Amino acid sequence: MDRDPTIDPEAKRRPATVKEIKAMSHPLRVRILRLCGDRELTNKQLADRLGVDAGTVLYHVRQLVDVGFLEPVGVRSGESGALEKPYRSTGRTWWLSVGLDDLDRGEGLAPVDAFQQELADAGPRSIATYARFALHLSPEDVAELDRRIVAVIDEFVETDAERTGRPLHGGLFLLHRSAE
């Protein structure tokens, strides 16, 4: 099977399309992508894991399949012998860049909302490390800090397949302007 070049580490980041931004604009879709990035899951398994009804999950799964972020894998027999249709992440979202001007921030940010839900599910003991900081930065400083941190994250993403036997960790880098 030919793989999309946007999931190859050499391809690096590219701007997200309007359709891709829309697909990632719901926290449930972001969580589905994260869960299916670690293992192949069925619609029912996703619904159980996320605590929502299977119809809602199916709607969001279809949105992600339509844009190419999820793909169905071979049908398999479940525990009860029924046929199951699992999905897996294609990895295409790893290398997308989304400009903040492209996001509808009226109702929050889906990745932040999804991260908060995942952290709440995992509990406070799940936190491996964190760093809190306050810095005085020019727009150029912000761009440089972002470039450098994303470069480090990208290095780890590129080699993640080498560490699949180790515990899975999630994270989010977010820099905000403080209220004055």
N, C-alpha and C positions, 0 to 999 in steps of 0.2 A: 504494500500500500504506500503510495506517495504521501509523505507528511507535509503539511503546510509549512513553508519556510519560516513563518513567524513563530513557530514553536522551537526552532533550532536555536541553541544559544548563540551561534554566530550571527543570527539575524538581528539580535538585540531589540531594543525598543522601537516601536513605531506608533504613530498617532492612532487612536481608536476612531473608528467610523461612528457616525451618528447612530446607526443601528446597533453597534456594539455597546455604545454608551447607554442606550436605552435598555439593552439586555442586562446591563450591570447596575441598573438604577433602583433595584429593589433588594433590601437586605436578605430576604429569603433566597433569592437567586445567588447572591454572593456566598451564602452559607452552603447552598447545594453544590456550588462549584468547589468549595473548599473540601467538603466531605467526599465528593467524587474524585478529587485529586489524590486522595490517599487510598481509596479502594473503590471497587465497582459496586454500586448499590442500586437496588430496585426502587421503584416509586414508593412501594409500601415501606421499605426499609428507611427511605428518606423521611417519609411522613412520620413514622414511629420515632425516629431520631430527633426530628425537629418539633414534634408535638403539634403537628397541624394535620388537617384531613388530607387524604390521598388525592382528592380532586384538585385542591389548591396546589399541591406539589406537582401534579401532572401538568397543570397550566404553566407553571414556571419552568418545569423541565422542558416542555415543548418550546418555550421562548428561547431557552439556552441551546437546544438542539438546532433550532432554526438559524441561529447566528453562527453555529459551529463551535460553541464552547463546550458542549456535551455531545457524546456520541453513544449510540446503543452498541452494546457488545453482544456476543452470541447468547442466544436463549439458553437457559440452564434449568435444571430441575431443582426446585426448592426443597426445604425440609419435609414438607407434606407431600412431595411428589408433583406438585403443580408446576407448570412452566413459568419461569420468571424472566423478565427482560431487564437486565441491569444496564446502567449507564456509567460512563467514566468521563472525566474531564479530558479535553484534548490538549490542555496546557496553553492554549492560545492567549489566555488573559495575562499570563505571567509577563509578557513582553509588551503590553499595551501601555501607552502614555495617554492620560486623560487630562486635558487642560481644565483648570477650575472654572474657566468661563463657559465651558461646555456643559457643566453640571447644573441641574436644577436643585439649588440648595434651599428652596422654600420649605421643604419638609425634612430637612436633614440630609446627611450623606449616607448612602446605603453601605459603603464599606465600614464606616464608623459605627453605624447601627448594628451591622452584622458582627463586628468585632466585640462590641459591648455585650451582645447576646451570647457569643461564644465564650467570652470571659466569665460571664455570669454562670453559664452551664458548667464550665470547668471548675469554678470556685477559686477563692483566693490562694489556696495552697498550690495551685497550678502555676503561679507566676514564678518563672525561673530567674528573671532579672528585669530591672527597669532603670531608666535614668530620667530624672526630671531636671529641667534646666530653664533658665531665662537668659536670653542673649539680646544685645542691641545689634541689629543687623540692617544693613542697607538692602535694597532689592538685589543687588549683585551678590551680596553675602548670602542671602537666602538661596539664590540659584546655585552658588558654589557649595553650600552645605548640602543641599538636596542632591546635587550631582555626585558628591563624594559618598554620601550615605547610600544612595541608590546603587552606586558602583559596588560597594561592599555587599549589599543584599544580592545583587545580580551574580556576584562571584559564588555565593553560596547556592543560589538557585541553579546555576549552571552545573554544579557538582552534586546536587541533592540526590540523584539516583544512586550515588555511591554510598549513601547513608540510610537507605530505606529500612534497615533493620533497627535503627535507633528510634527513640521516642520522637513523636511528631510535636513540633512547637509551632505556634502561630504568633504573629506579631503585626504591628502597624506602626509606621513612622508617620507622624503628623506634626506639622509645625504650624502654629497659629499666632496671629498677632494678638497681643494681650490687650484687654480692655483698659482704656486709660482713665 
